[in-house]
Amino acid sequence: RSERAEEAKEMGWSPQLAKLAETLEREGAKRGRPRRRHETIRDFTRALADEALPDPRLVDVGEMLSASLFGPAEFSNDAYAWARSVIDDAVAANPIPSLIDRFPRGKRDGQPAPAG
């Protein structure tokens, strides 16, 4: 469990909402975009939608999470299911690049990639 997850528990967040936030953080970090220490969930999901998990619906997920975590808005079971499906879709559509994809050695002829 992350330090933020412990903070969420202390702040009284529902386990469902904390799990969504934790999943977003974990999947963003796996794709090279961790959540910055003082970054809001709204700003983080906006950044994910632009970079690591390009799905514009993540912006709406962030808005809903922020409103429910820090405001009077309720997060219904239907809203949770929708947010979960958006996150699952974004993760499935944007697999973590393999080491081979990130560090290509050149053509498949065994020659190293050109320097520079």
Secondary structure, 3 states (H helix, E strand, C coil): CCHHHHHHHHCCCCHHHHHHHHHHHHHHHHCCCCCCCCCCHHHHHHHHHHCCCCCCHHHHHHHHHHHHHHCCCCCCHHHHHHHHHHHHHHHHHCCCCCHHHHCCCCCCCCCCCCCC
